C-alpha cells in the first residue's frame, strides 16, 4: 500500500500515534477489477472532538501472521482536524488485498464501504464491518450468515477473521434454507491475527446454484465472520454480517410485567438486567444476597432469566450450573437450591437440596430434558419451609412453552443463619463440572416471605 487517495483536506502526516488509542480492523481492504468493473474499499473518519486527532494504519496481507511485525507491511499516520471528516477513496493500491489495522484516538469514528465503479463512475456500495471490542465475536460463539447465494452471475465469498494472537480453528457448517446440510463440517485454520477469504464458498462444496444458503460458524479464538456477494455483470454488492439473535432486552409497550410488592415483613433483593456472561478466565460468579440474620421466613421465591449460549465444547455433557443458592457459602447442609443441567447424551435438569440434612446427604430430583442452545429461558423456584414443598419450572421466554416442571417435598424449616446467603452462577471446569461460557444471566430476583 504505497499511498492513499484522499478525498478532503487532512493534516500533514504525523510521526506518532495517539497515546490513549484504540485498535480497530477493516477486514477487507481491496482494490480489484472483476470482469471490467472496479471494486474499491473506501473509508470515512470523523473527529468528534474539538482538537485535531491522529490515527495510524498497518496493512496485514491475507493469510499471514499479523503478530509478526517484521513481515514488511506498510503503515501510514494521518491527522483529522477538529469536527472534520476525512474521506479515503481507496485503502490499497490496485491488486492489493488484506486486513487494515487501525490505531486511533478515541475521538475518531470510522466507517468503511465497498464501492463498485462502472465506466469510472460509482455504481453501488455496501457497508463493510469495522471490527472493534464492541462487535468482535468471543471464542466458541456460534453465528449465522444468511443468505449466501451461488448464481451464474455471482457467488458469495466467506471472510473469516482471527483476532486472537494464536492460530485459530473455525468450524463452518453450510445449510440450505430448509435446514438440510450441504456438506460435512469444514474445519478451517487461520494464522494468528489474520483474515482469509473463501471465494465462492458454496461452489467449494460442489453447489452449482442456490438462492439462499446459510453458514453456521464458530472459532476457538476471538473472531469475526461475514460474507460478500457481488453480481459480476452489474457491479451490485451485498455484505452479509452475523444475524442478530432474539436475546434483545428491548421492551415493547405493555411487555413489562407488573412488579410484585415486597410483602410486609419480607425482604426482597434483585439484580436487574444482564449481570453475567461467563468467559474463559471468568468462569463463575457469586452474588451476595443481603438478608437479616437468624430469621425464619416461611418461604422464598427465585426468578432468573438465562440465555443458553451453548454447551461447553470440551465437555458438553458436563454439569452446567444454572443457579446454586446457599445460606453460608458452603455446600453441605446449607444448599437450598442447586439447579443444574447436562447436555447431549445426558439430557437432564436436576435440583438438589441439603439444607438441614446430615453431612453428605442430599435430595436430588431430575427431569429428562435437553435445553436448547441459543434459547432464552425463565426459571421460577419456590421453597416453602412450612409445607415442605419445592417447585421448579423453566419455560421458553419467546414461545412461553414450559420445558421443566419439578415438584418435590424436601424443604425444611430453615433460619437465615448468619445472613451470608449467596447465589452462584456457572462453574469452573473441574471433573464433571463445566463452565457455561457465552450464557447470559439476567434479572435475578429473590423474595423472602414471612
C-alpha positions as CSV (number, residue, x, y, z in Angstrom):
1,X,0.0,0.0,0.0
2,X,2.1,2.9,-1.3
3,X,-0.3,5.8,-0.9
4,X,-3.9,6.6,-0.2
5,X,-6.1,8.7,-2.4
6,X,-7.6,11.3,0.0
7,X,-10.9,13.0,-0.8
8,X,-10.7,16.0,1.5
9,X,-8.3,18.3,3.4
10,X,-6.3,16.5,6.1
11,X,-3.4,17.4,8.4
12,X,0.1,16.6,7.4
13,X,1.5,13.1,8.1
14,X,2.3,12.8,11.8
15,X,5.2,10.8,13.3
16,X,3.4,9.5,16.4
17,X,0.2,7.7,17.2
18,X,-2.2,8.8,20.0
19,X,-1.2,7.8,23.5
20,X,-4.7,6.8,24.5
21,X,-5.5,4.9,21.4
22,X,-7.9,2.1,20.4
23,X,-7.4,-0.7,17.9
24,X,-9.9,-1.5,15.1
25,X,-9.8,-3.6,11.9
26,X,-11.2,-3.3,8.4
27,X,-11.1,-7.0,7.4
28,X,-11.4,-6.5,3.7
29,X,-9.3,-3.8,2.2
30,X,-9.0,-4.3,-1.6
31,X,-8.8,-2.7,-5.0
32,X,-9.7,-5.2,-7.7
33,X,-11.1,-5.2,-11.3
34,X,-13.5,-8.1,-12.0
35,X,-14.9,-8.5,-15.5
36,X,-14.2,-4.9,-16.2
37,X,-15.8,-3.5,-13.0
38,X,-13.6,-1.9,-10.4
39,X,-14.2,-2.7,-6.7
40,X,-12.6,-0.5,-4.1
41,X,-12.7,-0.2,-0.3
42,X,-13.3,3.3,0.9
43,X,-13.2,4.7,4.5
44,X,-14.6,7.8,6.3
45,X,-13.0,9.0,9.5
46,X,-14.8,11.7,11.6
47,X,-13.4,13.6,14.5
48,X,-16.0,14.1,17.3
49,X,-13.7,16.3,19.3
50,X,-12.6,19.9,19.3
51,X,-8.9,19.2,18.7
52,X,-7.1,17.6,15.8
53,X,-6.6,13.8,16.3
54,X,-4.4,11.2,14.6
55,X,-4.7,7.6,13.6
56,X,-2.2,5.2,12.0
57,X,-2.7,2.1,9.9
58,X,-1.0,-1.2,9.1
59,X,-1.9,-3.4,6.2
60,X,-1.8,-7.1,7.1
61,X,-1.8,-9.2,3.9
62,X,-4.3,-12.1,3.7
63,X,-3.4,-15.3,5.5
64,X,-0.2,-14.0,7.1
65,X,0.7,-14.0,10.8
66,X,-0.4,-10.5,11.9
67,X,1.6,-10.7,15.1
68,X,4.9,-10.8,13.0
69,X,5.6,-7.1,12.6
70,X,8.7,-7.8,10.6
71,X,6.8,-9.1,7.6
72,X,7.2,-5.8,5.7
73,X,3.6,-4.5,5.9
74,X,3.4,-0.8,5.2
75,X,1.9,1.8,7.5
76,X,0.8,5.4,7.4
77,X,-0.2,8.0,10.0
78,X,-2.8,10.8,9.3
79,X,-4.5,13.6,11.2
80,X,-8.1,14.6,11.2
81,X,-8.9,18.3,12.0
82,X,-11.4,19.1,14.8
83,X,-15.0,18.3,13.9
84,X,-13.9,17.3,10.4
85,X,-14.3,14.2,8.3
86,X,-11.6,12.6,6.2
87,X,-12.6,10.6,3.1
88,X,-10.2,7.9,1.9
89,X,-11.0,7.0,-1.7
90,X,-9.0,3.8,-1.7
91,X,-7.3,1.9,1.2
92,X,-4.9,0.0,-1.0
93,X,-3.4,0.1,-4.5
94,X,-4.8,-1.9,-7.4
95,X,-4.4,-5.6,-6.9
96,X,-3.7,-5.4,-3.1
97,X,-5.9,-7.2,-0.6
98,X,-5.6,-7.6,3.1
99,X,-6.9,-6.5,6.6
100,X,-6.3,-2.9,7.7
101,X,-5.3,-2.5,11.3
102,X,-6.1,1.0,12.7
103,X,-4.7,2.6,15.9
104,X,-6.8,5.6,16.6
105,X,-7.6,8.3,19.1
106,X,-10.9,7.6,20.9
107,X,-12.5,10.7,19.5
108,X,-12.3,9.3,15.9
109,X,-15.2,7.4,14.4
110,X,-14.6,5.0,11.4
111,X,-16.9,3.6,8.7
112,X,-15.9,1.6,5.6
113,X,-17.7,0.7,2.4
114,X,-17.0,-1.5,-0.7
115,X,-17.9,0.5,-3.8
116,X,-18.2,-0.6,-7.4
117,X,-17.3,1.6,-10.4
118,X,-18.8,1.1,-13.8
119,X,-17.1,3.1,-16.6
120,X,-15.3,5.1,-13.9
121,X,-18.4,6.2,-12.0
122,X,-19.6,4.8,-8.7
123,X,-22.5,2.4,-9.2
124,X,-23.2,0.5,-6.0
125,X,-21.9,0.2,-2.4
126,X,-22.3,-1.7,0.8
127,X,-21.2,-1.1,4.3
128,X,-18.2,-3.2,5.5
129,X,-17.7,-4.2,9.1
130,X,-15.2,-2.2,11.2
131,X,-14.3,-4.7,13.9
132,X,-13.6,-3.4,17.5
133,X,-14.1,-4.7,21.0
134,X,-17.7,-3.7,20.7
135,X,-18.6,-6.2,17.9
136,X,-15.9,-8.9,17.9
137,X,-17.2,-12.4,18.5
138,X,-16.0,-14.2,21.6
139,X,-14.4,-17.7,21.3
140,X,-16.8,-20.5,20.8
141,X,-19.7,-18.1,20.0
142,X,-21.8,-19.5,17.1
143,X,-23.1,-17.1,14.5
144,X,-25.3,-17.4,11.4
145,X,-24.6,-15.8,8.0
146,X,-27.7,-15.7,5.7
147,X,-28.4,-15.6,2.9
148,X,-25.5,-16.9,0.9
149,X,-26.0,-17.5,-2.8
150,X,-24.5,-19.2,-5.9
151,X,-25.6,-18.0,-9.3
152,X,-24.2,-17.8,-12.8
153,X,-23.7,-14.0,-12.3
154,X,-22.0,-14.2,-9.0
155,X,-21.4,-16.1,-5.7
156,X,-20.9,-15.4,-2.0
157,X,-17.4,-15.2,-0.6
158,X,-16.9,-16.1,3.1
159,X,-14.4,-13.9,5.1
160,X,-13.1,-15.2,8.4
161,X,-11.1,-13.0,10.7
162,X,-8.9,-14.3,13.6
163,X,-8.5,-11.6,16.2
164,X,-6.5,-13.8,18.6
165,X,-2.7,-13.8,18.9
166,X,-2.7,-17.5,18.4
167,X,-3.7,-19.7,15.5
168,X,-7.5,-20.3,15.3
169,X,-9.6,-23.3,14.3
170,X,-13.0,-22.4,12.9
171,X,-15.9,-24.8,12.3
172,X,-18.2,-24.0,9.4
173,X,-21.4,-25.8,8.5
174,X,-23.4,-24.9,5.4
175,X,-27.1,-25.4,5.0
176,X,-30.0,-25.0,2.6
177,X,-32.9,-22.8,3.7
178,X,-34.9,-25.9,4.6
179,X,-32.1,-26.9,7.1
180,X,-30.6,-29.7,5.0
181,X,-26.8,-29.7,5.2
182,X,-24.8,-29.0,2.1
183,X,-21.6,-30.8,3.2
184,X,-19.9,-32.2,6.3
185,X,-18.4,-29.7,8.8
186,X,-15.4,-27.9,7.5
187,X,-12.6,-27.2,10.0
188,X,-10.6,-24.2,8.8
189,X,-7.3,-22.9,10.1
190,X,-6.4,-19.2,10.4
191,X,-3.0,-17.8,11.3
192,X,-2.7,-15.5,14.3
193,X,-4.3,-12.1,13.8
194,X,-5.2,-12.7,10.2
195,X,-8.1,-13.0,7.7
196,X,-8.9,-15.4,5.0
197,X,-11.4,-15.1,2.1
198,X,-13.0,-18.3,0.8
199,X,-14.2,-17.3,-2.6
200,X,-17.4,-18.9,-3.8
201,X,-17.8,-20.8,-0.6
202,X,-20.9,-22.7,-1.9
203,X,-19.0,-23.7,-5.0
204,X,-16.2,-25.1,-2.8
205,X,-18.6,-27.8,-1.6
206,X,-20.0,-28.5,-5.0
207,X,-23.1,-26.4,-5.1
208,X,-23.9,-25.2,-8.6
209,X,-26.9,-23.0,-7.9
210,X,-28.6,-21.8,-4.7
211,X,-30.6,-18.7,-3.9
212,X,-30.5,-18.7,-0.1
213,X,-28.0,-20.8,1.8
214,X,-26.7,-20.3,5.3
215,X,-23.4,-20.7,7.1
216,X,-23.2,-21.5,10.8
217,X,-19.7,-20.6,12.2
218,X,-17.7,-20.7,15.4
219,X,-14.0,-20.3,16.2
220,X,-11.8,-21.1,19.2
221,X,-10.3,-17.6,19.2
222,X,-11.9,-14.1,19.3
223,X,-13.1,-13.7,15.7
224,X,-15.4,-12.1,13.2
225,X,-17.2,-13.5,10.1
226,X,-19.1,-12.0,7.2
227,X,-19.8,-12.6,3.5
228,X,-19.7,-10.5,0.4
229,X,-21.8,-11.3,-2.7
230,X,-21.0,-9.5,-6.0
231,X,-23.1,-9.6,-9.2
232,X,-20.3,-9.5,-11.7
233,X,-22.4,-8.5,-14.7
234,X,-23.7,-5.3,-13.0
235,X,-21.5,-4.5,-10.1
236,X,-24.2,-4.9,-7.4
237,X,-22.7,-5.6,-3.9
238,X,-24.3,-7.3,-0.8
239,X,-22.5,-7.6,2.5
240,X,-23.9,-10.2,5.0
241,X,-23.0,-9.7,8.6
242,X,-23.8,-12.1,11.5
243,X,-27.5,-12.4,12.2
244,X,-29.0,-10.9,15.4
245,X,-30.4,-13.3,18.0
246,X,-33.7,-12.9,19.7
247,X,-32.0,-12.2,23.0
248,X,-32.6,-8.4,22.9
249,X,-33.8,-7.0,26.2
250,X,-35.6,-4.1,24.5
251,X,-39.2,-3.8,25.7
252,X,-42.4,-3.1,23.9
253,X,-45.2,-1.1,25.5
254,X,-47.1,-3.5,27.8
255,X,-44.2,-6.0,27.9
256,X,-43.1,-5.1,31.3
257,X,-44.7,-7.5,33.9
258,X,-46.1,-5.8,36.9
259,X,-43.7,-5.8,39.9
260,X,-45.0,-7.6,42.9
261,X,-44.6,-5.5,46.1
262,X,-42.2,-6.9,48.7
263,X,-44.6,-8.4,51.3
264,X,-44.9,-6.8,54.7
265,X,-42.3,-8.4,57.0
266,X,-40.5,-9.9,54.0
267,X,-37.2,-9.0,52.3
268,X,-36.5,-8.7,48.6
269,X,-33.4,-8.4,46.5
270,X,-32.7,-8.2,42.8
271,X,-30.0,-7.8,40.2
272,X,-31.8,-6.3,37.1
273,X,-30.7,-6.7,33.5
274,X,-27.8,-8.8,32.1
275,X,-25.3,-9.2,35.0
276,X,-23.0,-12.1,34.0
277,X,-21.8,-13.7,30.8
278,X,-19.1,-16.4,31.7
279,X,-15.9,-16.2,29.6
280,X,-12.7,-18.1,29.7
281,X,-10.9,-16.9,32.8
282,X,-14.1,-15.6,34.3
283,X,-16.0,-18.9,34.6
284,X,-18.3,-18.3,37.6
285,X,-19.9,-15.5,39.6
286,X,-21.1,-15.2,43.1
287,X,-23.8,-12.7,44.1
288,X,-24.1,-11.9,47.8
289,X,-27.7,-11.7,49.0
290,X,-28.3,-9.3,51.9
291,X,-30.8,-10.8,54.4
292,X,-31.4,-10.3,58.1
293,X,-29.5,-12.6,60.4
294,X,-31.2,-15.5,62.3
295,X,-34.7,-15.0,60.8
296,X,-37.0,-17.9,59.9
297,X,-39.0,-16.9,56.9
298,X,-41.9,-19.2,55.8
299,X,-40.7,-19.4,52.2
300,X,-38.6,-17.8,49.5
301,X,-39.0,-17.5,45.7
302,X,-36.5,-17.0,43.0
303,X,-36.8,-15.7,39.4
304,X,-34.0,-15.8,36.9
305,X,-33.7,-15.4,33.1
306,X,-30.8,-17.2,31.4
307,X,-29.8,-17.4,27.7
308,X,-28.4,-20.8,26.8
309,X,-25.2,-19.8,24.9
310,X,-24.1,-23.3,24.1
311,X,-22.7,-26.4,25.8
312,X,-19.1,-26.3,27.0
313,X,-17.3,-27.7,23.9
314,X,-14.7,-29.7,25.9
315,X,-17.4,-31.4,28.0
316,X,-20.9,-30.8,26.5
317,X,-22.5,-33.4,28.8
318,X,-20.9,-32.0,31.9
319,X,-22.8,-30.4,34.8
320,X,-23.7,-26.8,33.8
321,X,-24.7,-24.8,36.9
322,X,-27.8,-22.6,36.3
323,X,-28.1,-21.4,39.9
324,X,-26.8,-22.5,43.3
325,X,-28.1,-20.8,46.4
326,X,-26.6,-21.4,49.8
327,X,-27.1,-19.9,53.3
328,X,-23.5,-19.8,54.3
329,X,-21.4,-20.1,51.2
330,X,-20.9,-23.7,51.9
331,X,-22.5,-26.7,50.1
332,X,-23.2,-29.4,52.6
333,X,-26.1,-28.7,54.9
334,X,-26.8,-25.2,53.6
335,X,-27.9,-25.6,49.9
336,X,-31.5,-24.6,49.5
337,X,-31.4,-24.5,45.6
338,X,-29.0,-26.1,43.2
339,X,-30.4,-26.2,39.6
340,X,-28.1,-27.8,37.1
341,X,-28.4,-29.1,33.5
342,X,-26.4,-31.5,31.3
343,X,-26.1,-31.6,27.6
344,X,-26.1,-34.2,24.8
345,X,-26.1,-37.9,26.0
346,X,-27.2,-36.9,29.5
347,X,-30.1,-34.6,28.7
348,X,-31.4,-33.6,32.1
349,X,-32.2,-30.8,34.5
350,X,-31.7,-31.5,38.3
351,X,-32.4,-29.8,41.5
352,X,-30.5,-30.7,44.7
353,X,-31.1,-29.5,48.3
354,X,-29.4,-30.5,51.5
355,X,-30.4,-27.7,53.9
356,X,-30.7,-29.1,57.5
357,X,-29.8,-32.6,56.3
358,X,-26.9,-34.6,57.7
359,X,-23.5,-34.0,56.2
360,X,-23.0,-35.6,52.7
361,X,-26.8,-36.3,52.5
362,X,-28.7,-34.6,49.6
363,X,-32.1,-34.9,47.9
364,X,-31.8,-34.9,44.1
365,X,-34.8,-34.7,41.7
366,X,-34.2,-35.0,38.0
367,X,-36.2,-34.4,34.8
368,X,-35.0,-35.8,31.5
369,X,-35.0,-32.8,29.1
370,X,-32.4,-31.3,26.7
371,X,-32.4,-27.5,27.0
372,X,-31.9,-25.9,23.6
373,X,-28.9,-23.8,22.6
374,X,-29.4,-20.1,21.6
375,X,-32.7,-20.0,23.6
376,X,-33.8,-17.6,26.3
377,X,-35.3,-19.3,29.4
378,X,-37.0,-18.1,32.6
379,X,-36.6,-20.1,35.8
380,X,-39.1,-19.8,38.7
381,X,-38.2,-21.5,42.0
382,X,-40.3,-21.8,45.2
383,X,-39.1,-23.2,48.5
384,X,-41.7,-23.5,51.3
385,X,-40.2,-24.4,54.7
386,X,-43.7,-24.7,56.3
387,X,-45.3,-27.2,53.9
388,X,-42.0,-28.8,52.6
389,X,-43.0,-28.1,49.0
390,X,-40.3,-27.2,46.4
391,X,-41.3,-26.4,42.8
392,X,-39.1,-25.6,39.9
393,X,-40.3,-24.5,36.4
394,X,-38.4,-23.4,33.4
395,X,-40.1,-22.1,30.3
396,X,-39.0,-20.6,27.0
397,X,-39.5,-16.8,27.1
398,X,-40.3,-16.4,23.5
399,X,-42.8,-19.2,23.0
400,X,-44.0,-19.5,26.6
401,X,-43.6,-23.3,26.4
402,X,-42.9,-24.9,29.7
403,X,-40.0,-27.4,29.4
404,X,-39.2,-28.2,33.0
405,X,-41.6,-28.9,35.9
406,X,-40.1,-30.4,39.0
407,X,-42.0,-30.7,42.3
408,X,-40.9,-32.4,45.5
409,X,-41.5,-32.1,49.2
410,X,-38.0,-31.9,50.7
411,X,-37.9,-28.3,52.0
412,X,-37.0,-27.9,55.7
413,X,-37.8,-25.1,58.1
414,X,-34.5,-23.1,57.9
415,X,-33.4,-19.9,59.6
416,X,-31.3,-17.4,57.7
417,X,-28.3,-18.0,60.0
418,X,-25.5,-15.5,59.8
419,X,-27.1,-13.7,56.9
420,X,-24.4,-14.6,54.4
421,X,-26.7,-16.0,51.7
422,X,-25.3,-16.1,48.1
423,X,-26.3,-17.1,44.6
424,X,-23.7,-18.7,42.3
425,X,-23.8,-18.9,38.5
426,X,-21.8,-21.1,36.2
427,X,-18.8,-23.0,37.5
428,X,-15.1,-23.9,36.9
429,X,-14.0,-26.7,34.6
430,X,-13.3,-29.4,37.2
431,X,-14.0,-33.1,36.9
432,X,-17.6,-33.4,35.5
433,X,-18.4,-29.7,36.1
434,X,-18.4,-27.4,33.1
435,X,-18.4,-23.6,32.7
436,X,-21.4,-22.1,30.9
437,X,-19.4,-20.0,28.5
438,X,-21.4,-17.4,26.5
439,X,-24.6,-17.9,28.6
440,X,-26.2,-14.7,29.7
441,X,-27.6,-14.5,33.2
442,X,-30.3,-11.8,33.7
443,X,-32.9,-10.4,36.0
444,X,-32.2,-12.3,39.2
445,X,-34.8,-11.8,42.0
446,X,-35.2,-13.4,45.4
447,X,-38.2,-12.7,47.8
448,X,-38.2,-13.9,51.4
449,X,-41.8,-14.2,52.5
450,X,-42.9,-14.4,56.2
